[in-house]
Amino acid sequence: MTAPLGRIGCDPPLAATEWFLKKMSSEKFDLLVMSGDFVGHYIPLEVNEPDQPELYVLLEQTHASIADLVYKYQPNAIFLPTLGNNDCKYHY
């Protein structure tokens, strides 16, 4: 079963973010502040876990995908993302 806009208690898919930005694209913004937690659960490491470089690559790719979408729909806006507890190498 697919859930294109996500499920309660789960991380929203990239398609949900794109849908939101596309809906907003008729308006032009000077500044966009987006709240964090762009990266899915279980990608950041717990402090005592061994390093997993492939997860950090996924984390970087996720941030790049969000930035690309913002630029696609609001190319002239200043984009200020705030980081959530899942947006860094280590959880929290």
N, C-alpha and C positions, 0 to 999 in steps of 0.2 A: 504494500500500500504506500503510495507516495503522498507527501504533504508539501506541496510547493511553497507554502508560506510558513512551514514549520509545525511543530507540535508543542503543546504546553509542556514545560519542563525540559525542553530540548533546545539545542542551539539552533537559531534560525539559519536557513540556507542562504547562500549568496544571492539566489534569485529573489528573495524577499527584500534584501537591501537594494538590489537593482530596480525592482518594482517601485519601491518607495522613492528612489532618486528620479526615476523616469516620471512618476506622477508629479514630482516637484519641478521638473525641468521647464515647465511653462513660465515659471518665475525665475528671475535671475537674482542671485544672492551675492552680496559682497563678502560675507563671512558665513562659514558653516562650522559649528561646533558639534561634534558627534560624540556621544557617550561611548565608553569603552566596551570591552568584552566582545571584540570582533572575532577572536580566536575561540574555537570550540573547546569544550571541557576535555580534559585528559590529554591535551597537547602540552601544556606547560608541565614541567617536572615538579615534584615535591622536593624539598631541600635535600633529603637524604637519598634520593634516587640516583643511580648512575647516569652519567651524561648520555644523551641520545641525540647526536647531531642532526639526524634526519627530522626529528620533531622541531628543532629550531629552524630548519630550512622551511618546513611547513608553516611555522609561525610567521616567518618573514614573507613567504608567498601570500599568505592570507592578508597581511597588512598591505602588501603591494596591490593585491586585487581590489581591496576596498578603495585605496587611493586612486587606482585606475578608473573605477566606476565613478567616483566623485568628479574626477577630471573630465570624464566623458560627458556627464550631464550638467556640470557646473564648472566649465573650464576657467572661468575668470574669478571664481570665488577663492578666498583664502580658506584653507581647510585646517581646522584645529581639532585633531582627534585627542580625546582624553583616554588614558589607558585604564583598563579594568584589571581585575585580579587574574584574568586568563591571558592577558596580552604581553606578558613578559616571559622570559625563559623559565622562571620559577613561579609556580602558583603562589599568589599573594606576595 
